[in-house]
Amino acid sequence: MAAAVNGAEARHLTANVLHTYTEVADRKDVDAAVALLGRAVVRFPTGGYERPEDARGWWEQLWGSPVAHRHDVTNLVVRPLVDPTDHIQDGTWRAEAHYQRWMVKDEPVLHTLGRYDLILATEGDDLAVRRLAVTQQWSRG
């Protein structure tokens, strides 16, 4: 039911999704990533996937390096999704946030500054990610 999630709840649920994702990413937990984002369309600067059957291989490849990392998320903004004709899409939300990714080998080093763009849809009393696009605005290398 689309009315089950209002704006404040959507922001809270979206924050939970983003922080859950960054915890999953920091653990490099492929199973959890597939459970959270397997049905979404995922785009990174280095690729991504559109089909659920491609999710596992993508996350395995992305997190193949043994070097640990940590993500921090800031500047979350959540709004109702508006279509090209300026109509609000009931129960669908657009979110954006900034992230920092730190590489942790001998000591933490800031490696990446970027942005998350998400589209989320109401599923009962929760939100499910339909699209995640990750962009990098700066990278150490």
The 8 nearest C-alpha neighbors of each residue, nearest first, counted from 0:
[[1, 2, 3, 123, 122, 121, 90, 124],
 [0, 2, 90, 3, 121, 89, 4, 123],
 [1, 3, 4, 0, 90, 5, 89, 121],
 [2, 4, 1, 124, 0, 123, 5, 121],
 [5, 3, 2, 8, 9, 124, 1, 6],
 [4, 6, 8, 7, 9, 3, 2, 90],
 [7, 5, 9, 8, 10, 4, 78, 79],
 [8, 6, 10, 9, 5, 11, 4, 12],
 [7, 9, 11, 5, 10, 6, 4, 12],
 [10, 8, 6, 12, 7, 11, 13, 5],
 [11, 9, 13, 7, 8, 12, 77, 14],
 [10, 12, 8, 14, 13, 9, 7, 15],
 [13, 11, 15, 9, 14, 10, 8, 16],
 [14, 12, 16, 10, 15, 11, 9, 17],
 [15, 13, 17, 11, 16, 12, 18, 10],
 [14, 16, 12, 18, 13, 17, 19, 11],
 [15, 17, 13, 19, 14, 18, 20, 12],
 [18, 16, 20, 14, 19, 15, 13, 21],
 [19, 17, 21, 15, 20, 16, 14, 22],
 [18, 20, 16, 22, 17, 21, 15, 23],
 [19, 21, 23, 17, 18, 22, 24, 16],
 [20, 22, 24, 18, 23, 19, 70, 25],
 [23, 21, 25, 19, 24, 20, 18, 26],
 [22, 24, 20, 26, 28, 21, 25, 27],
 [25, 23, 27, 21, 26, 22, 20, 28],
 [24, 26, 22, 69, 27, 23, 68, 21],
 [25, 27, 23, 28, 24, 22, 67, 68],
 [28, 26, 24, 25, 62, 23, 29, 58],
 [27, 29, 26, 23, 31, 30, 32, 24],
 [28, 30, 32, 31, 58, 27, 33, 59],
 [31, 29, 33, 32, 28, 34, 55, 35],
 [30, 32, 34, 33, 28, 29, 35, 23],
 [33, 31, 29, 35, 34, 30, 36, 28],
 [32, 34, 37, 30, 36, 31, 35, 55],
 [33, 35, 31, 32, 37, 36, 30, 38],
 [34, 36, 32, 33, 31, 37, 20, 128],
 [37, 35, 39, 33, 38, 32, 34, 128],
 [36, 38, 33, 51, 54, 39, 34, 35],
 [37, 39, 51, 36, 40, 129, 50, 128],
 [40, 38, 129, 130, 36, 37, 128, 41],
 [39, 41, 49, 130, 48, 129, 131, 42],
 [40, 42, 131, 47, 48, 130, 132, 39],
 [43, 41, 47, 132, 46, 133, 131, 48],
 [42, 44, 133, 46, 45, 47, 132, 134],
 [43, 45, 46, 134, 42, 133, 135, 47],
 [46, 44, 43, 47, 42, 61, 134, 133],
 [47, 45, 43, 44, 42, 48, 41, 57],
 [46, 48, 42, 41, 43, 57, 45, 49],
 [47, 49, 41, 50, 40, 53, 54, 42],
 [48, 50, 40, 41, 51, 39, 47, 53],
 [49, 51, 52, 53, 48, 54, 38, 40],
 [52, 50, 37, 38, 54, 53, 49, 39],
 [51, 53, 50, 54, 55, 37, 56, 49],
 [54, 52, 51, 50, 56, 55, 48, 57],
 [55, 53, 57, 51, 37, 56, 52, 33],
 [56, 54, 58, 57, 53, 33, 59, 29],
 [57, 55, 59, 58, 54, 53, 60, 52],
 [56, 58, 54, 60, 55, 59, 61, 53],
 [59, 57, 61, 55, 60, 56, 29, 62],
 [60, 58, 56, 62, 57, 61, 63, 55],
 [59, 61, 63, 57, 58, 62, 56, 64],
 [62, 60, 58, 59, 63, 57, 64, 56],
 [63, 61, 59, 60, 64, 27, 58, 65],
 [62, 64, 60, 61, 59, 65, 58, 27],
 [65, 63, 66, 62, 61, 67, 60, 59],
 [64, 66, 67, 63, 62, 104, 68, 27],
 [67, 65, 64, 104, 68, 103, 102, 63],
 [68, 66, 103, 102, 65, 104, 69, 25],
 [67, 69, 102, 103, 101, 25, 66, 100],
 [68, 70, 101, 25, 100, 102, 71, 67],
 [69, 71, 100, 99, 21, 101, 98, 72],
 [70, 72, 99, 98, 100, 69, 73, 21],
 [73, 71, 98, 97, 70, 99, 96, 74],
 [74, 72, 97, 75, 96, 98, 71, 99],
 [73, 75, 96, 97, 76, 72, 95, 98],
 [76, 74, 96, 73, 95, 77, 94, 97],
 [75, 77, 95, 94, 74, 96, 78, 10],
 [78, 76, 94, 10, 93, 75, 95, 92],
 [79, 77, 93, 92, 80, 94, 76, 6],
 [78, 80, 92, 93, 91, 81, 87, 88],
 [81, 79, 92, 93, 88, 91, 87, 78],
 [80, 82, 87, 86, 85, 88, 79, 83],
 [81, 83, 85, 86, 84, 87, 80, 88],
 [84, 82, 85, 81, 86, 87, 80, 88],
 [83, 85, 82, 86, 81, 87, 88, 80],
 [86, 84, 82, 81, 83, 87, 88, 80],
 [87, 85, 81, 82, 84, 88, 83, 80],
 [86, 88, 81, 80, 89, 79, 82, 85],
 [87, 89, 80, 91, 81, 86, 90, 82],
 [90, 88, 91, 1, 87, 79, 2, 80],
 [89, 91, 1, 121, 120, 88, 2, 92],
 [92, 90, 120, 80, 89, 88, 119, 79],
 [91, 93, 79, 80, 119, 118, 78, 120],
 [94, 92, 118, 80, 78, 117, 77, 79],
 [95, 93, 77, 117, 76, 116, 118, 78],
 [94, 96, 116, 115, 76, 75, 117, 77],
 [95, 97, 75, 74, 115, 114, 73, 76],
 [98, 96, 114, 73, 72, 113, 74, 115],
 [99, 97, 72, 113, 71, 114, 112, 73],
 [98, 100, 112, 71, 70, 111, 101, 113],
 [101, 99, 70, 111, 69, 110, 109, 112],
 [100, 102, 109, 69, 110, 108, 68, 107],
 [103, 101, 68, 108, 107, 110, 67, 104],
 [104, 102, 107, 67, 68, 106, 105, 101],
 [103, 105, 106, 66, 102, 67, 107, 108],
 [106, 104, 103, 107, 108, 102, 66, 67],
 [105, 107, 103, 104, 108, 102, 101, 109],
 [108, 106, 103, 102, 101, 109, 104, 105],
 [109, 107, 102, 101, 110, 106, 103, 104],
 [108, 110, 101, 111, 100, 102, 107, 99],
 [109, 111, 139, 101, 138, 100, 108, 102],
 [112, 110, 138, 100, 137, 99, 109, 113],
 [113, 111, 99, 137, 136, 98, 135, 138],
 [114, 112, 135, 136, 98, 134, 97, 111],
 [113, 115, 97, 134, 96, 98, 133, 135],
 [114, 116, 133, 96, 95, 132, 97, 117],
 [117, 115, 95, 132, 94, 131, 133, 114],
 [118, 116, 131, 94, 130, 93, 95, 119],
 [117, 119, 93, 130, 129, 92, 128, 94],
 [118, 120, 128, 92, 129, 127, 91, 126],
 [121, 119, 91, 126, 127, 90, 92, 122],
 [120, 122, 126, 90, 125, 1, 123, 91],
 [121, 123, 125, 126, 124, 120, 127, 0],
 [122, 124, 125, 0, 121, 3, 1, 126],
 [123, 125, 3, 122, 4, 121, 126, 0],
 [126, 124, 122, 123, 121, 127, 12, 4],
 [127, 125, 121, 120, 122, 119, 12, 128],
 [126, 128, 119, 120, 129, 122, 121, 125],
 [129, 127, 119, 130, 39, 118, 36, 120],
 [128, 130, 39, 119, 118, 40, 127, 120],
 [131, 129, 40, 118, 39, 117, 128, 41],
 [132, 130, 117, 41, 116, 42, 40, 133],
 [131, 133, 42, 116, 115, 41, 43, 117],
 [134, 132, 115, 43, 114, 42, 116, 131],
 [133, 135, 114, 113, 44, 43, 136, 132],
 [136, 134, 113, 137, 112, 114, 111, 138],
 [135, 137, 113, 112, 134, 138, 114, 111],
 [138, 136, 112, 135, 111, 113, 139, 110],
 [137, 139, 111, 140, 110, 112, 135, 136],
 [140, 138, 110, 111, 137, 109, 108, 112],
 [139, 138, 110, 111, 137, 109, 135, 102]]
